[in-house]
Amino acid sequence: MSFKKQYLKSKPVCKVVFKLSKEEAKNADSVRLLGDFNNWDVNAEPMKKLKNGDFTATLDLAKDNDYQFRYLLDDSAWENDWEADLYVPSPISLEDNSVISI
């Protein structure tokens, strides 16, 4: 699990590329990236599955914000990003949410 941040000079946003390896995704057929940036919508578009089985998604996120997020594997199992900037208790489960700071 990882993400790369690229701050844009022309806009107050950061282009973030999220990546989840095949192993980290536990060989899931689909992965959704859910969080504050899409209102935790379980119907959000799945991440793109690459030929090698990894998953990727690119988002433009507004600067000077923190965003909580998690990965939803096969619409049934939640997974954190263990390289997140921070972790905070989830308001709806006993597990923490990952946080990315922009």
C-alpha angles and dihedrals in degrees: 000000000000146000135210123214123210115182114211119224094204098053137031091248139098122222107223123192112200117199131186119184123227090250094048089049088054090233091299119174092219137017127192123200105218129180150110090309092066100026091253089286106181087200092060117130111277120247115265112267112220125214091256091056097257121129128224139180132176123209134178106223126189115250125248094037140108118222125198115213147158138185120249111209117206089340090286115067127056123217131185126220103247092202093057121137092240143350126225132182113268114240091219106037141034092249129084125251122230116243130206117197116210 
